[in-house]
Amino acid sequence: MEHSSLNQRVDNLISLINQKAQEYRRKQIQQYEIEAMKRLPQKFGTVIPEKEVEIWMEKFEKVIQKLPSSTEKGTPYVKAKNELFRDLNKKYKIQRKGQWTAIMLPVFMSSIGVAIGASTGNLALWIPIGIIIGFVVGRSIDKNAEKKGLVF
């Protein structure tokens, strides 16, 4: 696929995202992961091989076309976006920024913090320790993915 054609399509989609996002409240911008959607095309031709860019570009376009207005329900868009992100993660290990930190914090808080805290009778000490361990583990996984260029 010609690079200038791809760049023009991406520019048009980013413009559409920006246009829709102007109407959104801060909560909608976060829920719809607007910034992540704008960064995703940077992975086309780098992490996503050139020969597969057209396939993923079409999927990306379909998701962007589902962006709701600020007064519409965003459920169809959110489902399509999450499916796209999940598929990209499965195939190329591409992940959202901070994804593993967000996952590991509650996992370690409950598995280590609550478990050890409840058994020792000292939840006030062990819950924060579990949170810290979860943060360190999640952040290290995220940093490793960033070094590999897999974060959008």
ABEGO torsion letter per residue (X at the ends): XBAAAAAAAAAAAAAAAAAAAAABBAAAAAAAGAAAAAAAAAABGBABBAAAAAAAAAAAAAAAAABBBAABBAAAAAAAAAAAAAAAAAAAGBBBBGAAAAAAAAAAAAAAAAAAAAAAGBAAAAAAAAAAAAAAAAAAAAAAAAAAGABX
